[in-house]
């Protein structure tokens, strides 16, 4: 089993109950082959606590914070890899339709396809399982 990959970020927010300034946190992780996320806030002024988590798409606000804090990771594949195998994985994992798959393939082959480190490692593992040399890395 491959090791988990995760990124975390702290952030300031206003308490939803009393409006006091508080510190929150968020995490995006690849654990056991699944992408997961969680966020939490805890208000020292009124005691309000909110925890959220999921194994669906990472919320846009959390994703944006992670990318701003850590920078994007890029998916890198062996340029000699067969485009068919890569397209097959991308269609399944990203839900890309036939009309757009070639443009996504181009971003992957040129090293432009990016996202959070857990997202790119998830795709890299799927590609390696399909016989394509792939890694997730930060430039």
Secondary structure, DSSP 4 states (H G I P E B T S, - for coil): -PPPEEEEEEEEEE-TTT--EEEEEEEEEEETTEEEEEEEEE-TTT--EEEEEESSSPPHHHHHHHHHHH--EEEEE-TTS-HHHHHHHHHHHH---TTTHHHHHHHHHTT--EE-HHHHHHHHHHHHHTT--EEEE--
